[in-house]
Amino acid sequence: MGQLLCGNLDTSNLHNHYHCRHEPEKLKFFPPWIAPAARYTAAVLDTELIPAAEADSKWLMVVLHGLGDSMEGFRWLPRALNNPRLNTLLANAPDDYHSGFSWYDIYDKPGIGVERSRSLLFDLLDRQRTDGFATEQTFVFGFSQGCLMTHEVGIRYPHRFAGLVGISGYAHEPERLVAKQSPVAAEQSFLITHGTADPLLPLAQTQAQMEQLQAGGIRMQWEVFEKEHTIQGETEVAVIRKFVEERMKPL
């Protein structure tokens, strides 16, 4: 599928584009050659914690990869963000998909998979709270399918996050999300970015969905970059880094 892993890039040169595995997905049409592989649904998400440089820090970023990728594709992110107080929790999606994982089936009733993955992420976030990572000091970062799940978590989870970052994604049934938003959804802070030349998720469709969410009371910083289905190197990472750092400042 012509996949390029973020983890394989030399992130010392942040002018490179961060390709987080090209994902074979569109909003309206999925070509038949990308039919899902054999599937296995995990009961608990597989995760790995990369500790912050500051040992006592309880700031956390939960990272959600895209379709066909895995946590391995985002090992570069802590170094790129360069935040000594930020712990990073990498997570694999629950379903097998070719050589990686998927958060939901892009063909067969995606809403069922979205609901199941949202529930698994709620359980994961609840466990982090038990382990001392308050939601108010937790960020969620998602790319493509992971961006969709970031919307699901940020708008439906009943606790306020430090911030939510969604890259090159879309929303599943935005009108449903608005109708079922949690009591704290309007207090959440989203940074959502997209590309002008995204061949998988056209800008106009995603932008229309984001406008629906904003009209429903969701606070959002919307940024557009001249890019395809990827992360636009240091140009985009700098925006993410600033968003995170501003929300980690002492009150």
C-alpha positions in Angstrom: 0.0 0.0 0.0 3.0 2.3 -0.3 3.1 2.9 3.4 5.7 5.3 5.0 6.2 5.0 8.7 6.8 8.1 10.8 9.1 6.0 13.0 11.4 5.4 10.1 12.0 9.0 9.4 15.0 11.0 10.6 13.2 13.5 12.8 16.5 15.4 13.4 15.5 17.1 10.2 12.1 18.4 11.0 11.7 20.0 7.6 10.8 16.5 6.3 7.2 15.6 6.0 5.9 13.2 8.7 4.1 10.5 6.8 2.0 8.4 9.2 1.3 5.6 6.8 -0.8 6.6 3.9 -4.3 5.4 4.7 -6.6 4.0 2.1 -9.8 5.8 3.2 -12.2 8.4 1.9 -15.3 9.9 3.3 -17.7 8.8 0.6 -15.9 6.0 -1.3 -13.6 3.1 -0.6 -12.1 1.3 -3.6 -12.6 -2.5 -3.5 -8.8 -3.3 -3.5 -8.6 -2.2 0.2 -11.1 -4.6 1.6 -10.3 -5.3 5.3 -7.9 -8.1 6.2 -8.7 -10.8 8.7 -9.8 -9.1 11.9 -9.2 -9.6 15.6 -10.7 -7.4 18.2 -8.7 -6.8 21.4 -10.6 -6.6 24.7 -8.0 -4.1 26.1 -5.9 -1.7 24.1 -2.2 -2.5 23.8 -0.3 0.5 25.0 3.3 1.7 25.8 4.2 4.6 28.0 7.2 6.7 27.1 8.1 8.6 30.3 8.6 12.3 30.4 12.2 13.6 31.0 10.9 15.2 34.3 10.3 12.1 36.3 7.5 13.4 38.6 5.4 15.0 35.8 1.8 13.9 35.4 1.2 15.6 32.1 0.2 13.0 29.5 -0.4 12.7 25.7 -2.4 9.7 24.4 -1.5 9.0 20.8 -3.9 7.4 18.3 -2.5 6.2 15.0 -4.3 5.9 11.7 -5.6 3.0 9.6 -3.0 0.3 8.9 -0.5 1.9 11.2 0.5 1.1 14.8 2.1 2.8 17.8 5.5 2.3 16.1 4.6 5.0 13.6 4.6 7.7 16.3 7.7 7.0 18.3 9.2 10.2 16.8 6.5 12.4 18.3 7.9 12.9 21.8 11.3 14.0 20.4 9.6 16.3 17.9 7.4 18.0 20.5 10.5 18.3 22.8 8.5 18.8 26.0 10.3 17.5 29.1 7.1 17.4 31.2 5.0 15.4 28.7 4.6 11.6 29.2 3.5 9.9 26.0 1.1 6.9 25.9 1.2 5.1 22.5 -1.8 2.9 21.8 -2.6 0.3 19.1 -6.1 0.2 17.7 -8.0 -3.0 18.6 -8.4 -4.7 15.2 -5.8 -6.2 12.9 -5.6 -4.6 9.5 -2.9 -6.0 7.1 0.4 -5.3 8.8 -1.1 -2.8 11.3 -4.3 -2.0 13.1 -7.7 -0.3 12.6 -10.0 1.6 15.0 -13.1 0.6 13.0 -14.1 -1.2 9.8 -14.2 1.4 6.9 -16.7 -0.8 5.0 -18.9 -2.8 7.3 -21.0 -0.6 9.6 -18.2 1.7 10.8 -20.4 3.1 13.6 -20.2 -0.2 15.4 -16.4 -0.1 15.5 -16.4 3.5 16.4 -18.6 2.9 19.4 -16.5 -0.1 20.5 -13.2 1.8 20.1 -14.6 4.8 22.0 -15.6 2.5 24.8 -12.1 1.0 24.9 -10.6 4.5 24.9 -12.9 5.5 27.8 -11.7 2.5 29.7 -8.1 3.4 29.0 -8.6 7.0 30.1 -10.3 5.8 33.3 -7.3 3.7 34.0 -4.9 6.6 33.5 -7.0 8.6 36.0 -6.6 5.8 38.5 -2.9 5.8 37.9 -2.6 9.5 38.7 -2.9 11.1 35.2 -5.7 13.6 35.7 -7.8 14.2 32.5 -7.3 17.9 33.0 -3.6 17.3 32.4 -4.1 14.8 29.5 -3.9 15.6 25.8 -5.2 13.3 23.1 -3.5 13.3 19.7 -4.9 11.4 16.6 -4.0 11.1 13.0 -6.7 10.2 10.3 -8.7 7.4 11.9 -7.1 8.4 15.1 -8.3 12.0 14.5 -11.9 10.7 14.2 -11.5 8.8 17.5 -10.1 12.0 19.1 -13.3 13.8 18.1 -15.3 10.9 19.6 -13.4 11.0 22.9 -13.2 14.7 23.2 -16.8 15.3 22.6 -18.3 12.3 24.5 -15.9 11.7 27.5 -17.4 13.3 30.7 -14.2 14.9 31.8 -12.3 18.0 30.5 -9.0 17.4 28.7 -6.0 19.7 28.6 -6.4 19.7 24.9 -7.2 17.5 21.8 -5.2 17.4 18.6 -6.6 15.9 15.4 -4.6 15.7 12.2 -5.9 14.9 8.6 -9.1 13.2 9.7 -12.8 13.6 9.8 -15.8 13.1 12.1 -18.2 10.2 12.1 -21.8 11.5 11.9 -21.1 15.0 13.3 -24.7 15.7 13.9 -24.9 12.7 16.2 -21.7 13.8 18.0 -23.3 17.3 18.6 -26.5 15.7 19.8 -24.8 13.3 22.3 -22.0 15.6 23.5 -21.0 15.4 27.1 -21.8 18.2 29.6 -18.2 19.4 29.4 -17.8 19.2 25.6 -18.2 22.9 25.1 -15.2 23.4 27.5 -12.8 21.2 25.5 -10.1 22.8 23.3 -9.5 21.2 19.9 -6.7 21.8 17.4 -7.7 20.3 14.1 -5.5 20.5 11.0 -6.0 19.4 7.4 -4.3 19.5 4.0 -5.2 21.4 0.9 -4.2 18.5 -1.3 -5.3 15.5 0.8 -6.2 12.8 -1.8 -7.9 10.5 0.7 -10.0 13.0 2.7 -10.9 16.1 0.7 -10.5 19.4 2.5 -14.0 20.7 1.7 -15.7 17.6 3.2 -13.7 17.7 6.4 -14.1 21.5 6.7 -17.9 21.2 6.4 -17.9 18.7 9.2 -15.8 20.8 11.4 -18.1 23.7 10.8 -21.0 21.5 12.0 -19.2 20.7 15.2 -18.3 24.4 15.8 -22.0 25.3 15.2 -22.8 22.7 17.8 -20.7 24.5 20.5 -17.4 22.7 20.0 -14.4 25.1 20.4 -11.8 24.5 17.7 -8.6 26.0 16.3 -8.8 25.1 12.6 -5.6 25.1 10.6 -5.0 24.3 7.0 -1.6 23.4 5.5 -0.4 22.9 2.0 0.0 19.2 2.3 -1.4 15.8 1.4 -2.4 13.1 3.9 0.5 13.6 6.2 2.1 15.9 8.8 3.8 18.9 7.3 7.1 18.7 9.0 8.3 21.4 11.5 5.7 23.9 10.1 2.8 21.8 11.4 4.6 20.4 14.4 5.4 23.9 15.6 1.7 24.7 15.7 1.0 21.5 17.7 3.9 22.2 20.0 2.6 25.7 20.7 -1.0 24.5 21.3 0.3 22.0 23.9 2.7 24.3 25.6 0.2 27.1 26.0 -2.2 24.7 27.8 0.6 23.5 30.1 1.3 26.9 31.5 0.6 27.4 35.2 -2.7 29.0 35.9 
